């Protein structure tokens, strides 16, 4: 597998706790955290989009 082009989430800001994302030519989306870079979550764009929409629809925590 070629080297992944990881991009830091803009929501991570200057924090040391960062979320990174990379995609593959097959369309797989890889997610990892800066504190555990050897562990990745692999999903599809559609599933990641569903998760983001569901999280945005949640009311703010009290």
C-alpha positions in Angstrom: 0.0 0.0 0.0 1.4 3.4 -0.9 2.1 6.0 1.9 -1.1 7.6 3.1 -1.5 11.4 2.8 -2.8 12.2 6.2 -4.5 15.5 6.8 -5.2 17.1 10.2 -8.8 17.9 10.9 -9.4 21.7 11.0 -11.5 21.2 14.1 -8.4 20.0 15.9 -6.9 23.5 15.8 -3.6 23.9 17.6 -4.4 21.1 20.0 -2.1 18.2 20.5 -5.1 15.8 20.5 -5.7 15.7 16.7 -7.8 13.7 14.4 -6.3 12.8 11.0 -8.0 11.6 7.8 -6.7 10.1 4.6 -8.4 8.5 1.6 -7.3 5.7 -0.8 -7.9 5.4 -4.5 -10.5 2.8 -3.8 -12.6 5.4 -1.9 -11.8 4.1 1.6 -11.6 6.7 4.3 -9.0 6.2 7.1 -9.3 8.0 10.4 -6.7 8.0 13.3 -5.9 10.0 16.4 -2.6 11.6 17.1 -2.1 9.7 20.4 -2.7 6.3 18.6 -1.3 6.7 15.1 -1.0 2.9 14.5 -4.7 2.3 15.0 -7.0 3.4 12.2 -10.7 3.3 11.6 -11.6 2.5 8.0 -15.0 3.5 6.5 -16.6 4.9 3.4 -17.4 8.5 2.5 -21.1 7.8 2.7 -20.8 6.2 6.2 -18.6 9.1 7.5 -21.1 11.6 6.0 -23.9 9.8 7.9 -22.0 10.0 11.1 -21.2 13.7 10.7 -24.8 14.6 9.9 -26.0 12.6 12.9 -23.6 14.3 15.2 -24.5 17.7 13.9 -28.2 17.0 14.5 -27.6 16.3 18.2 -28.5 19.0 20.6 -25.6 20.6 22.5 -24.5 19.0 25.7 -25.8 20.8 28.8 
